[in-house]
């Protein structure tokens, strides 16, 4: 099962702290040894409150998260990526 976490790094996202969110995703994926199955990428702006990210999993509907911070990114990795349950607190 291949998973992509795409972080919105448009101008508004960067101004709202998307760089810290992206780094938190990368650090957590590495800390959990998920880097063989999970790819963290940057994209342009997405239609969500910045900072935002979308989790893509094969065979599942993409989940858009918005209003993120570093702690939220770590929760998403723990609960959604590892645990399989999307984090409703930050879903669009």
PyMOL Python script that loads the backbone (N, CA, C, O; Angstrom):
from pymol import cmd

cmd.read_pdbstr("""\
ATOM      1  N   UNK A   1       0.855  -1.188   0.000  1.00  0.00           N
ATOM      2  CA  UNK A   1       0.000   0.000   0.000  1.00  0.00           C
ATOM      3  C   UNK A   1       0.886   1.232   0.000  1.00  0.00           C
ATOM      4  O   UNK A   1       1.707   1.420   0.898  1.00  0.00           O
ATOM      5  N   UNK A   2       0.714   2.068  -1.014  1.00  0.00           N
ATOM      6  CA  UNK A   2       1.546   3.247  -1.208  1.00  0.00           C
ATOM      7  C   UNK A   2       0.758   4.485  -0.801  1.00  0.00           C
ATOM      8  O   UNK A   2      -0.399   4.633  -1.195  1.00  0.00           O
ATOM      9  N   UNK A   3       1.357   5.371  -0.025  1.00  0.00           N
ATOM     10  CA  UNK A   3       0.672   6.557   0.474  1.00  0.00           C
ATOM     11  C   UNK A   3       1.475   7.798   0.107  1.00  0.00           C
ATOM     12  O   UNK A   3       2.698   7.823   0.240  1.00  0.00           O
ATOM     13  N   UNK A   4       0.763   8.836  -0.360  1.00  0.00           N
ATOM     14  CA  UNK A   4       1.393  10.132  -0.631  1.00  0.00           C
ATOM     15  C   UNK A   4       0.755  11.178   0.264  1.00  0.00           C
ATOM     16  O   UNK A   4      -0.470  11.257   0.364  1.00  0.00           O
ATOM     17  N   UNK A   5       1.583  11.979   0.913  1.00  0.00           N
ATOM     18  CA  UNK A   5       1.117  13.132   1.675  1.00  0.00           C
ATOM     19  C   UNK A   5       1.589  14.353   0.894  1.00  0.00           C
ATOM     20  O   UNK A   5       2.790  14.589   0.762  1.00  0.00           O
ATOM     21  N   UNK A   6       0.633  15.128   0.377  1.00  0.00           N
ATOM     22  CA  UNK A   6       0.955  16.290  -0.440  1.00  0.00           C
ATOM     23  C   UNK A   6       0.615  17.549   0.355  1.00  0.00           C
ATOM     24  O   UNK A   6      -0.544  17.803   0.683  1.00  0.00           O
ATOM     25  N   UNK A   7       1.647  18.326   0.655  1.00  0.00           N
ATOM     26  CA  UNK A   7       1.491  19.536   1.466  1.00  0.00           C
ATOM     27  C   UNK A   7       1.425  20.744   0.539  1.00  0.00           C
ATOM     28  O   UNK A   7       2.274  20.919  -0.335  1.00  0.00           O
ATOM     29  N   UNK A   8       0.409  21.571   0.741  1.00  0.00           N
ATOM     30  CA  UNK A   8       0.239  22.780  -0.057  1.00  0.00           C
ATOM     31  C   UNK A   8       1.298  23.802   0.326  1.00  0.00           C
ATOM     32  O   UNK A   8       1.327  24.292   1.455  1.00  0.00           O
ATOM     33  N   UNK A   9       2.166  24.117  -0.627  1.00  0.00           N
ATOM     34  CA  UNK A   9       3.236  25.083  -0.382  1.00  0.00           C
ATOM     35  C   UNK A   9       3.062  26.319  -1.265  1.00  0.00           C
ATOM     36  O   UNK A   9       4.038  26.917  -1.718  1.00  0.00           O
ATOM     37  N   UNK A  10       1.803  26.687  -1.498  1.00  0.00           N
ATOM     38  CA  UNK A  10       1.537  27.936  -2.205  1.00  0.00           C
ATOM     39  C   UNK A  10       1.904  29.105  -1.306  1.00  0.00           C
ATOM     40  O   UNK A  10       2.247  28.913  -0.140  1.00  0.00           O
ATOM     41  N   UNK A  11       1.832  30.306  -1.841  1.00  0.00           N
ATOM     42  CA  UNK A  11       2.218  31.500  -1.093  1.00  0.00           C
ATOM     43  C   UNK A  11       1.462  31.623   0.227  1.00  0.00           C
ATOM     44  O   UNK A  11       2.065  31.916   1.260  1.00  0.00           O
ATOM     45  N   UNK A  12       0.149  31.402   0.202  1.00  0.00           N
ATOM     46  CA  UNK A  12      -0.634  31.510   1.432  1.00  0.00           C
ATOM     47  C   UNK A  12      -0.269  30.409   2.423  1.00  0.00           C
ATOM     48  O   UNK A  12      -0.252  30.635   3.633  1.00  0.00           O
ATOM     49  N   UNK A  13       0.021  29.220   1.904  1.00  0.00           N
ATOM     50  CA  UNK A  13       0.414  28.108   2.767  1.00  0.00           C
ATOM     51  C   UNK A  13       1.724  28.378   3.477  1.00  0.00           C
ATOM     52  O   UNK A  13       1.849  28.137   4.678  1.00  0.00           O
ATOM     53  N   UNK A  14       2.703  28.877   2.736  1.00  0.00           N
ATOM     54  CA  UNK A  14       4.002  29.189   3.328  1.00  0.00           C
ATOM     55  C   UNK A  14       3.856  30.280   4.377  1.00  0.00           C
ATOM     56  O   UNK A  14       4.450  30.197   5.452  1.00  0.00           O
ATOM     57  N   UNK A  15       3.073  31.296   4.070  1.00  0.00           N
ATOM     58  CA  UNK A  15       2.853  32.389   5.025  1.00  0.00           C
ATOM     59  C   UNK A  15       2.170  31.889   6.293  1.00  0.00           C
ATOM     60  O   UNK A  15       2.377  32.449   7.369  1.00  0.00           O
ATOM     61  N   UNK A  16       1.356  30.836   6.176  1.00  0.00           N
ATOM     62  CA  UNK A  16       0.608  30.312   7.329  1.00  0.00           C
ATOM     63  C   UNK A  16       1.378  29.234   8.095  1.00  0.00           C
ATOM     64  O   UNK A  16       0.883  28.727   9.101  1.00  0.00           O
ATOM     65  N   UNK A  17       2.585  28.876   7.634  1.00  0.00           N
ATOM     66  CA  UNK A  17       3.390  27.908   8.367  1.00  0.00           C
ATOM     67  C   UNK A  17       3.511  26.539   7.730  1.00  0.00           C
ATOM     68  O   UNK A  17       3.832  25.568   8.415  1.00  0.00           O
ATOM     69  N   UNK A  18       3.258  26.441   6.423  1.00  0.00           N
ATOM     70  CA  UNK A  18       3.295  25.143   5.749  1.00  0.00           C
ATOM     71  C   UNK A  18       4.679  24.497   5.787  1.00  0.00           C
ATOM     72  O   UNK A  18       4.785  23.270   5.767  1.00  0.00           O
ATOM     73  N   UNK A  19       5.728  25.293   5.840  1.00  0.00           N
ATOM     74  CA  UNK A  19       7.076  24.709   5.885  1.00  0.00           C
ATOM     75  C   UNK A  19       7.241  23.872   7.153  1.00  0.00           C
ATOM     76  O   UNK A  19       7.771  22.763   7.093  1.00  0.00           O
ATOM     77  N   UNK A  20       6.794  24.389   8.302  1.00  0.00           N
ATOM     78  CA  UNK A  20       6.878  23.632   9.555  1.00  0.00           C
ATOM     79  C   UNK A  20       6.029  22.365   9.496  1.00  0.00           C
ATOM     80  O   UNK A  20       6.429  21.321  10.012  1.00  0.00           O
ATOM     81  N   UNK A  21       4.865  22.455   8.871  1.00  0.00           N
ATOM     82  CA  UNK A  21       3.983  21.292   8.720  1.00  0.00           C
ATOM     83  C   UNK A  21       4.663  20.241   7.854  1.00  0.00           C
ATOM     84  O   UNK A  21       4.653  19.056   8.185  1.00  0.00           O
ATOM     85  N   UNK A  22       5.249  20.675   6.750  1.00  0.00           N
ATOM     86  CA  UNK A  22       5.945  19.741   5.857  1.00  0.00           C
ATOM     87  C   UNK A  22       7.085  19.044   6.600  1.00  0.00           C
ATOM     88  O   UNK A  22       7.236  17.827   6.499  1.00  0.00           O
ATOM     89  N   UNK A  23       7.880  19.801   7.337  1.00  0.00           N
ATOM     90  CA  UNK A  23       9.003  19.212   8.076  1.00  0.00           C
ATOM     91  C   UNK A  23       8.503  18.228   9.132  1.00  0.00           C
ATOM     92  O   UNK A  23       9.131  17.193   9.356  1.00  0.00           O
ATOM     93  N   UNK A  24       7.382  18.538   9.782  1.00  0.00           N
ATOM     94  CA  UNK A  24       6.823  17.630  10.793  1.00  0.00           C
ATOM     95  C   UNK A  24       6.385  16.310  10.148  1.00  0.00           C
ATOM     96  O   UNK A  24       6.611  15.237  10.708  1.00  0.00           O
ATOM     97  N   UNK A  25       5.754  16.395   8.958  1.00  0.00           N
ATOM     98  CA  UNK A  25       5.377  15.169   8.245  1.00  0.00           C
ATOM     99  C   UNK A  25       6.620  14.344   7.919  1.00  0.00           C
ATOM    100  O   UNK A  25       6.644  13.137   8.164  1.00  0.00           O
ATOM    101  N   UNK A  26       7.652  14.985   7.369  1.00  0.00           N
ATOM    102  CA  UNK A  26       8.879  14.275   6.985  1.00  0.00           C
ATOM    103  C   UNK A  26       9.533  13.629   8.205  1.00  0.00           C
ATOM    104  O   UNK A  26       9.916  12.460   8.164  1.00  0.00           O
ATOM    105  N   UNK A  27       9.657  14.394   9.284  1.00  0.00           N
ATOM    106  CA  UNK A  27      10.292  13.874  10.495  1.00  0.00           C
ATOM    107  C   UNK A  27       9.522  12.685  11.065  1.00  0.00           C
ATOM    108  O   UNK A  27      10.121  11.686  11.465  1.00  0.00           O
ATOM    109  N   UNK A  28       8.202  12.794  11.101  1.00  0.00           N
ATOM    110  CA  UNK A  28       7.394  11.720  11.675  1.00  0.00           C
ATOM    111  C   UNK A  28       7.430  10.465  10.806  1.00  0.00           C
ATOM    112  O   UNK A  28       7.501   9.352  11.327  1.00  0.00           O
ATOM    113  N   UNK A  29       7.381  10.636   9.493  1.00  0.00           N
ATOM    114  CA  UNK A  29       7.483   9.497   8.580  1.00  0.00           C
ATOM    115  C   UNK A  29       8.828   8.798   8.785  1.00  0.00           C
ATOM    116  O   UNK A  29       8.891   7.569   8.825  1.00  0.00           O
ATOM    117  N   UNK A  30       9.904   9.580   8.914  1.00  0.00           N
ATOM    118  CA  UNK A  30      11.227   8.992   9.146  1.00  0.00           C
ATOM    119  C   UNK A  30      11.307   8.331  10.521  1.00  0.00           C
ATOM    120  O   UNK A  30      11.826   7.221  10.645  1.00  0.00           O
ATOM    121  N   UNK A  31      10.796   9.009  11.560  1.00  0.00           N
ATOM    122  CA  UNK A  31      10.844   8.459  12.924  1.00  0.00           C
ATOM    123  C   UNK A  31      10.093   7.140  13.036  1.00  0.00           C
ATOM    124  O   UNK A  31      10.484   6.264  13.807  1.00  0.00           O
ATOM    125  N   UNK A  32       9.016   6.997  12.270  1.00  0.00           N
ATOM    126  CA  UNK A  32       8.199   5.781  12.306  1.00  0.00           C
ATOM    127  C   UNK A  32       8.675   4.731  11.286  1.00  0.00           C
ATOM    128  O   UNK A  32       8.053   3.680  11.128  1.00  0.00           O
ATOM    129  N   UNK A  33       9.779   5.033  10.603  1.00  0.00           N
ATOM    130  CA  UNK A  33      10.321   4.126   9.574  1.00  0.00           C
ATOM    131  C   UNK A  33       9.305   3.786   8.484  1.00  0.00           C
ATOM    132  O   UNK A  33       9.198   2.638   8.052  1.00  0.00           O
ATOM    133  N   UNK A  34       8.569   4.798   8.053  1.00  0.00           N
ATOM    134  CA  UNK A  34       7.537   4.604   7.029  1.00  0.00           C
ATOM    135  C   UNK A  34       7.998   5.046   5.648  1.00  0.00           C
ATOM    136  O   UNK A  34       7.233   4.964   4.688  1.00  0.00           O
ATOM    137  N   UNK A  35       9.232   5.513   5.534  1.00  0.00           N
ATOM    138  CA  UNK A  35       9.703   6.144   4.304  1.00  0.00           C
ATOM    139  C   UNK A  35       9.688   5.231   3.088  1.00  0.00           C
ATOM    140  O   UNK A  35       9.732   5.730   1.963  1.00  0.00           O
ATOM    141  N   UNK A  36       9.625   3.913   3.263  1.00  0.00           N
ATOM    142  CA  UNK A  36       9.541   3.013   2.103  1.00  0.00           C
ATOM    143  C   UNK A  36       8.142   2.976   1.503  1.00  0.00           C
ATOM    144  O   UNK A  36       7.974   2.604   0.342  1.00  0.00           O
ATOM    145  N   UNK A  37       7.137   3.361   2.289  1.00  0.00           N
ATOM    146  CA  UNK A  37       5.740   3.274   1.840  1.00  0.00           C
ATOM    147  C   UNK A  37       5.035   4.628   1.777  1.00  0.00           C
ATOM    148  O   UNK A  37       3.950   4.738   1.207  1.00  0.00           O
ATOM    149  N   UNK A  38       5.651   5.660   2.363  1.00  0.00           N
ATOM    150  CA  UNK A  38       5.004   6.972   2.442  1.00  0.00           C
ATOM    151  C   UNK A  38       5.919   8.028   1.834  1.00  0.00           C
ATOM    152  O   UNK A  38       7.086   8.144   2.207  1.00  0.00           O
ATOM    153  N   UNK A  39       5.380   8.790   0.900  1.00  0.00           N
ATOM    154  CA  UNK A  39       6.120   9.864   0.241  1.00  0.00           C
ATOM    155  C   UNK A  39       5.490  11.193   0.631  1.00  0.00           C
ATOM    156  O   UNK A  39       4.277  11.364   0.509  1.00  0.00           O
ATOM    157  N   UNK A  40       6.300  12.130   1.096  1.00  0.00           N
ATOM    158  CA  UNK A  40       5.826  13.472   1.429  1.00  0.00           C
ATOM    159  C   UNK A  40       6.300  14.399   0.317  1.00  0.00           C
ATOM    160  O   UNK A  40       7.490  14.467   0.013  1.00  0.00           O
ATOM    161  N   UNK A  41       5.343  15.117  -0.290  1.00  0.00           N
ATOM    162  CA  UNK A  41       5.656  15.996  -1.418  1.00  0.00           C
ATOM    163  C   UNK A  41       5.045  17.362  -1.207  1.00  0.00           C
ATOM    164  O   UNK A  41       4.110  17.526  -0.423  1.00  0.00           O
ATOM    165  N   UNK A  42       5.575  18.329  -1.907  1.00  0.00           N
ATOM    166  CA  UNK A  42       5.015  19.691  -1.897  1.00  0.00           C
ATOM    167  C   UNK A  42       4.200  19.888  -3.169  1.00  0.00           C
ATOM    168  O   UNK A  42       4.469  19.270  -4.199  1.00  0.00           O
ATOM    169  N   UNK A  43       3.203  20.759  -3.078  1.00  0.00           N
ATOM    170  CA  UNK A  43       2.423  21.128  -4.261  1.00  0.00           C
ATOM    171  C   UNK A  43       2.126  22.614  -4.180  1.00  0.00           C
ATOM    172  O   UNK A  43       2.494  23.289  -3.219  1.00  0.00           O
ATOM    173  N   UNK A  44       1.459  23.103  -5.197  1.00  0.00           N
ATOM    174  CA  UNK A  44       0.995  24.481  -5.169  1.00  0.00           C
ATOM    175  C   UNK A  44      -0.218  24.570  -4.248  1.00  0.00           C
ATOM    176  O   UNK A  44      -0.516  23.643  -3.495  1.00  0.00           O
ATOM    177  N   UNK A  45      -0.899  25.687  -4.326  1.00  0.00           N
ATOM    178  CA  UNK A  45      -2.058  25.912  -3.462  1.00  0.00           C
ATOM    179  C   UNK A  45      -3.152  24.880  -3.734  1.00  0.00           C
ATOM    180  O   UNK A  45      -3.359  24.462  -4.873  1.00  0.00           O
ATOM    181  N   UNK A  46      -3.851  24.476  -2.660  1.00  0.00           N
ATOM    182  CA  UNK A  46      -5.025  23.618  -2.805  1.00  0.00           C
ATOM    183  C   UNK A  46      -6.195  24.336  -2.155  1.00  0.00           C
ATOM    184  O   UNK A  46      -6.002  25.256  -1.361  1.00  0.00           O
ATOM    185  N   UNK A  47      -7.397  23.918  -2.489  1.00  0.00           N
ATOM    186  CA  UNK A  47      -8.607  24.592  -2.022  1.00  0.00           C
ATOM    187  C   UNK A  47      -8.944  24.155  -0.598  1.00  0.00           C
ATOM    188  O   UNK A  47      -9.835  23.333  -0.382  1.00  0.00           O
ATOM    189  N   UNK A  48      -8.220  24.718   0.364  1.00  0.00           N
ATOM    190  CA  UNK A  48      -8.440  24.414   1.773  1.00  0.00           C
ATOM    191  C   UNK A  48      -7.752  25.500   2.596  1.00  0.00           C
ATOM    192  O   UNK A  48      -6.858  26.189   2.104  1.00  0.00           O
ATOM    193  N   UNK A  49      -8.175  25.648   3.850  1.00  0.00           N
ATOM    194  CA  UNK A  49      -7.575  26.643   4.737  1.00  0.00           C
ATOM    195  C   UNK A  49      -6.130  26.251   5.041  1.00  0.00           C
ATOM    196  O   UNK A  49      -5.866  25.159   5.544  1.00  0.00           O
ATOM    197  N   UNK A  50      -5.207  27.147   4.735  1.00  0.00           N
ATOM    198  CA  UNK A  50      -3.775  26.875   4.912  1.00  0.00           C
ATOM    199  C   UNK A  50      -3.379  26.912   6.387  1.00  0.00           C
ATOM    200  O   UNK A  50      -4.000  27.614   7.185  1.00  0.00           O
ATOM    201  N   UNK A  51      -2.361  26.168   6.736  1.00  0.00           N
ATOM    202  CA  UNK A  51      -1.655  25.147   5.969  1.00  0.00           C
ATOM    203  C   UNK A  51      -2.530  23.906   5.755  1.00  0.00           C
ATOM    204  O   UNK A  51      -3.316  23.519   6.619  1.00  0.00           O
ATOM    205  N   UNK A  52      -2.369  23.306   4.589  1.00  0.00           N
ATOM    206  CA  UNK A  52      -3.227  22.180   4.219  1.00  0.00           C
ATOM    207  C   UNK A  52      -2.402  21.056   3.603  1.00  0.00           C
ATOM    208  O   UNK A  52      -1.285  21.269   3.130  1.00  0.00           O
ATOM    209  N   UNK A  53      -2.977  19.856   3.620  1.00  0.00           N
ATOM    210  CA  UNK A  53      -2.336  18.691   3.017  1.00  0.00           C
ATOM    211  C   UNK A  53      -3.419  17.712   2.583  1.00  0.00           C
ATOM    212  O   UNK A  53      -4.529  17.712   3.115  1.00  0.00           O
ATOM    213  N   UNK A  54      -3.074  16.881   1.607  1.00  0.00           N
ATOM    214  CA  UNK A  54      -3.972  15.834   1.135  1.00  0.00           C
ATOM    215  C   UNK A  54      -3.250  14.495   1.268  1.00  0.00           C
ATOM    216  O   UNK A  54      -2.088  14.365   0.882  1.00  0.00           O
ATOM    217  N   UNK A  55      -3.950  13.500   1.818  1.00  0.00           N
ATOM    218  CA  UNK A  55      -3.396  12.152   1.928  1.00  0.00           C
ATOM    219  C   UNK A  55      -4.036  11.299   0.843  1.00  0.00           C
ATOM    220  O   UNK A  55      -5.257  11.150   0.787  1.00  0.00           O
ATOM    221  N   UNK A  56      -3.189  10.740  -0.020  1.00  0.00           N
ATOM    222  CA  UNK A  56      -3.629   9.862  -1.100  1.00  0.00           C
ATOM    223  C   UNK A  56      -3.195   8.436  -0.775  1.00  0.00           C
ATOM    224  O   UNK A  56      -2.019   8.177  -0.518  1.00  0.00           O
ATOM    225  N   UNK A  57      -4.166   7.507  -0.790  1.00  0.00           N
ATOM    226  CA  UNK A  57      -3.880   6.091  -0.596  1.00  0.00           C
ATOM    227  C   UNK A  57      -4.512   5.323  -1.739  1.00  0.00           C
ATOM    228  O   UNK A  57      -5.631   5.624  -2.153  1.00  0.00           O
ATOM    229  N   UNK A  58      -3.799   4.332  -2.249  1.00  0.00           N
ATOM    230  CA  UNK A  58      -4.320   3.525  -3.344  1.00  0.00           C
ATOM    231  C   UNK A  58      -5.683   2.947  -2.968  1.00  0.00           C
ATOM    232  O   UNK A  58      -5.842   2.353  -1.902  1.00  0.00           O
ATOM    233  N   UNK A  59      -6.656   3.126  -3.849  1.00  0.00           N
ATOM    234  CA  UNK A  59      -7.969   2.534  -3.662  1.00  0.00           C
ATOM    235  C   UNK A  59      -8.871   3.250  -2.674  1.00  0.00           C
ATOM    236  O   UNK A  59      -9.970   2.774  -2.390  1.00  0.00           O
ATOM    237  N   UNK A  60      -8.423   4.403  -2.136  1.00  0.00           N
ATOM    238  CA  UNK A  60      -9.241   5.136  -1.166  1.00  0.00           C
ATOM    239  C   UNK A  60      -9.437   6.569  -1.635  1.00  0.00           C
ATOM    240  O   UNK A  60      -8.624   7.104  -2.389  1.00  0.00           O
ATOM    241  N   UNK A  61     -10.522   7.185  -1.181  1.00  0.00           N
ATOM    242  CA  UNK A  61     -10.787   8.580  -1.497  1.00  0.00           C
ATOM    243  C   UNK A  61      -9.751   9.458  -0.801  1.00  0.00           C
ATOM    244  O   UNK A  61      -9.491   9.277   0.389  1.00  0.00           O
ATOM    245  N   UNK A  62      -9.148  10.418  -1.534  1.00  0.00           N
ATOM    246  CA  UNK A  62      -8.176  11.310  -0.893  1.00  0.00           C
ATOM    247  C   UNK A  62      -8.811  12.070   0.270  1.00  0.00           C
ATOM    248  O   UNK A  62      -9.988  12.429   0.217  1.00  0.00           O
ATOM    249  N   UNK A  63      -8.030  12.311   1.313  1.00  0.00           N
ATOM    250  CA  UNK A  63      -8.508  13.051   2.487  1.00  0.00           C
ATOM    251  C   UNK A  63      -7.760  14.372   2.545  1.00  0.00           C
ATOM    252  O   UNK A  63      -6.530  14.401   2.573  1.00  0.00           O
ATOM    253  N   UNK A  64      -8.518  15.473   2.563  1.00  0.00           N
ATOM    254  CA  UNK A  64      -7.926  16.810   2.645  1.00  0.00           C
ATOM    255  C   UNK A  64      -7.973  17.288   4.088  1.00  0.00           C
ATOM    256  O   UNK A  64      -9.016  17.244   4.740  1.00  0.00           O
ATOM    257  N   UNK A  65      -6.827  17.744   4.571  1.00  0.00           N
ATOM    258  CA  UNK A  65      -6.706  18.303   5.920  1.00  0.00           C
ATOM    259  C   UNK A  65      -6.380  19.780   5.796  1.00  0.00           C
ATOM    260  O   UNK A  65      -5.659  20.190   4.886  1.00  0.00           O
ATOM    261  N   UNK A  66      -6.916  20.586   6.720  1.00  0.00           N
ATOM    262  CA  UNK A  66      -6.666  22.030   6.662  1.00  0.00           C
ATOM    263  C   UNK A  66      -6.443  22.600   8.052  1.00  0.00           C
ATOM    264  O   UNK A  66      -6.760  21.969   9.061  1.00  0.00           O
ATOM    265  N   UNK A  67      -5.884  23.821   8.084  1.00  0.00           N
ATOM    266  CA  UNK A  67      -5.615  24.491   9.348  1.00  0.00           C
ATOM    267  C   UNK A  67      -4.603  23.729  10.190  1.00  0.00           C
ATOM    268  O   UNK A  67      -4.741  23.644  11.411  1.00  0.00           O
ATOM    269  N   UNK A  68      -3.592  23.180   9.541  1.00  0.00           N
ATOM    270  CA  UNK A  68      -2.636  22.302  10.213  1.00  0.00           C
ATOM    271  C   UNK A  68      -1.515  23.048  10.928  1.00  0.00           C
ATOM    272  O   UNK A  68      -1.216  24.204  10.631  1.00  0.00           O
ATOM    273  N   UNK A  69      -0.904  22.341  11.885  1.00  0.00           N
ATOM    274  CA  UNK A  69       0.336  22.770  12.511  1.00  0.00           C
ATOM    275  C   UNK A  69       1.196  21.514  12.650  1.00  0.00           C
ATOM    276  O   UNK A  69       0.779  20.428  12.247  1.00  0.00           O
ATOM    277  N   UNK A  70       2.383  21.659  13.215  1.00  0.00           N
ATOM    278  CA  UNK A  70       3.293  20.511  13.309  1.00  0.00           C
ATOM    279  C   UNK A  70       2.687  19.379  14.135  1.00  0.00           C
ATOM    280  O   UNK A  70       2.835  18.210  13.779  1.00  0.00           O
ATOM    281  N   UNK A  71       2.012  19.710  15.226  1.00  0.00           N
ATOM    282  CA  UNK A  71       1.405  18.681  16.079  1.00  0.00           C
ATOM    283  C   UNK A  71       0.301  17.930  15.318  1.00  0.00           C
ATOM    284  O   UNK A  71       0.163  16.714  15.453  1.00  0.00           O
ATOM    285  N   UNK A  72      -0.473  18.659  14.529  1.00  0.00           N
ATOM    286  CA  UNK A  72      -1.526  18.021  13.728  1.00  0.00           C
ATOM    287  C   UNK A  72      -0.915  17.059  12.710  1.00  0.00           C
ATOM    288  O   UNK A  72      -1.448  15.973  12.481  1.00  0.00           O
ATOM    289  N   UNK A  73       0.190  17.453  12.105  1.00  0.00           N
ATOM    290  CA  UNK A  73       0.860  16.582  11.135  1.00  0.00           C
ATOM    291  C   UNK A  73       1.286  15.274  11.799  1.00  0.00           C
ATOM    292  O   UNK A  73       1.137  14.200  11.215  1.00  0.00           O
ATOM    293  N   UNK A  74       1.811  15.363  13.009  1.00  0.00           N
ATOM    294  CA  UNK A  74       2.230  14.159  13.727  1.00  0.00           C
ATOM    295  C   UNK A  74       1.035  13.270  14.062  1.00  0.00           C
ATOM    296  O   UNK A  74       1.131  12.045  13.990  1.00  0.00           O
ATOM    297  N   UNK A  75      -0.095  13.889  14.430  1.00  0.00           N
ATOM    298  CA  UNK A  75      -1.318  13.115  14.693  1.00  0.00           C
ATOM    299  C   UNK A  75      -1.802  12.411  13.437  1.00  0.00           C
ATOM    300  O   UNK A  75      -2.231  11.259  13.494  1.00  0.00           O
ATOM    301  N   UNK A  76      -1.734  13.098  12.300  1.00  0.00           N
ATOM    302  CA  UNK A  76      -2.188  12.507  11.037  1.00  0.00           C
ATOM    303  C   UNK A  76      -1.343  11.281  10.695  1.00  0.00           C
ATOM    304  O   UNK A  76      -1.882  10.264  10.259  1.00  0.00           O
ATOM    305  N   UNK A  77      -0.028  11.365  10.886  1.00  0.00           N
ATOM    306  CA  UNK A  77       0.828  10.210  10.619  1.00  0.00           C
ATOM    307  C   UNK A  77       0.466   9.070  11.576  1.00  0.00           C
ATOM    308  O   UNK A  77       0.309   7.925  11.151  1.00  0.00           O
ATOM    309  N   UNK A  78       0.337   9.382  12.861  1.00  0.00           N
ATOM    310  CA  UNK A  78       0.059   8.329  13.856  1.00  0.00           C
ATOM    311  C   UNK A  78      -1.318   7.708  13.669  1.00  0.00           C
ATOM    312  O   UNK A  78      -1.452   6.484  13.658  1.00  0.00           O
ATOM    313  N   UNK A  79      -2.345   8.547  13.522  1.00  0.00           N
ATOM    314  CA  UNK A  79      -3.721   8.044  13.511  1.00  0.00           C
ATOM    315  C   UNK A  79      -4.206   7.620  12.135  1.00  0.00           C
ATOM    316  O   UNK A  79      -4.893   6.606  12.010  1.00  0.00           O
ATOM    317  N   UNK A  80      -3.860   8.383  11.091  1.00  0.00           N
ATOM    318  CA  UNK A  80      -4.353   8.071   9.749  1.00  0.00           C
ATOM    319  C   UNK A  80      -3.398   7.132   9.014  1.00  0.00           C
ATOM    320  O   UNK A  80      -3.816   6.079   8.532  1.00  0.00           O
ATOM    321  N   UNK A  81      -2.128   7.501   8.927  1.00  0.00           N
ATOM    322  CA  UNK A  81      -1.185   6.700   8.152  1.00  0.00           C
ATOM    323  C   UNK A  81      -0.907   5.364   8.836  1.00  0.00           C
ATOM    324  O   UNK A  81      -0.963   4.316   8.193  1.00  0.00           O
ATOM    325  N   UNK A  82      -0.606   5.396  10.135  1.00  0.00           N
ATOM    326  CA  UNK A  82      -0.297   4.154  10.865  1.00  0.00           C
ATOM    327  C   UNK A  82      -1.581   3.449  11.313  1.00  0.00           C
ATOM    328  O   UNK A  82      -1.729   2.241  11.129  1.00  0.00           O
ATOM    329  N   UNK A  83      -2.511   4.216  11.904  1.00  0.00           N
ATOM    330  CA  UNK A  83      -3.711   3.626  12.482  1.00  0.00           C
ATOM    331  C   UNK A  83      -4.854   3.370  11.524  1.00  0.00           C
ATOM    332  O   UNK A  83      -5.771   2.610  11.835  1.00  0.00           O
ATOM    333  N   UNK A  84      -4.806   4.006  10.344  1.00  0.00           N
ATOM    334  CA  UNK A  84      -5.845   3.777   9.345  1.00  0.00           C
ATOM    335  C   UNK A  84      -7.139   4.548   9.551  1.00  0.00           C
ATOM    336  O   UNK A  84      -8.125   4.315   8.852  1.00  0.00           O
ATOM    337  N   UNK A  85      -7.135   5.483  10.528  1.00  0.00           N
ATOM    338  CA  UNK A  85      -8.363   6.237  10.814  1.00  0.00           C
ATOM    339  C   UNK A  85      -8.104   7.727  10.606  1.00  0.00           C
ATOM    340  O   UNK A  85      -7.316   8.318  11.344  1.00  0.00           O
ATOM    341  N   UNK A  86      -8.757   8.351   9.607  1.00  0.00           N
ATOM    342  CA  UNK A  86      -8.550   9.780   9.373  1.00  0.00           C
ATOM    343  C   UNK A  86      -8.838  10.612  10.624  1.00  0.00           C
ATOM    344  O   UNK A  86      -9.687  10.257  11.442  1.00  0.00           O
ATOM    345  N   UNK A  87      -8.119  11.719  10.753  1.00  0.00           N
ATOM    346  CA  UNK A  87      -8.238  12.618  11.902  1.00  0.00           C
ATOM    347  C   UNK A  87      -9.313  13.660  11.569  1.00  0.00           C
ATOM    348  O   UNK A  87      -9.048  14.635  10.866  1.00  0.00           O
ATOM    349  N   UNK A  88     -10.522  13.440  12.081  1.00  0.00           N
ATOM    350  CA  UNK A  88     -11.653  14.293  11.704  1.00  0.00           C
ATOM    351  C   UNK A  88     -11.496  15.744  12.169  1.00  0.00           C
ATOM    352  O   UNK A  88     -12.095  16.648  11.586  1.00  0.00           O
ATOM    353  N   UNK A  89     -10.695  15.971  13.216  1.00  0.00           N
ATOM    354  CA  UNK A  89     -10.514  17.342  13.731  1.00  0.00           C
ATOM    355  C   UNK A  89     -10.017  18.317  12.662  1.00  0.00           C
ATOM    356  O   UNK A  89     -10.327  19.507  12.711  1.00  0.00           O
ATOM    357  N   UNK A  90      -9.249  17.812  11.701  1.00  0.00           N
ATOM    358  CA  UNK A  90      -8.625  18.698  10.711  1.00  0.00           C
ATOM    359  C   UNK A  90      -9.096  18.450   9.285  1.00  0.00           C
ATOM    360  O   UNK A  90      -8.566  19.036   8.341  1.00  0.00           O
ATOM    361  N   UNK A  91     -10.102  17.571   9.128  1.00  0.00           N
ATOM    362  CA  UNK A  91     -10.596  17.288   7.773  1.00  0.00           C
ATOM    363  C   UNK A  91     -11.396  18.459   7.235  1.00  0.00           C
ATOM    364  O   UNK A  91     -12.125  19.134   7.962  1.00  0.00           O
ATOM    365  N   UNK A  92     -11.236  18.678   5.939  1.00  0.00           N
ATOM    366  CA  UNK A  92     -11.975  19.763   5.282  1.00  0.00           C
ATOM    367  C   UNK A  92     -13.430  19.339   5.147  1.00  0.00           C
ATOM    368  O   UNK A  92     -14.248  20.094   4.622  1.00  0.00           O
TER     369      UNK A  92
END
""", "prot")
cmd.dss("prot")
cmd.show_as("cartoon", "prot")
cmd.util.cbc("prot")
cmd.orient("prot")
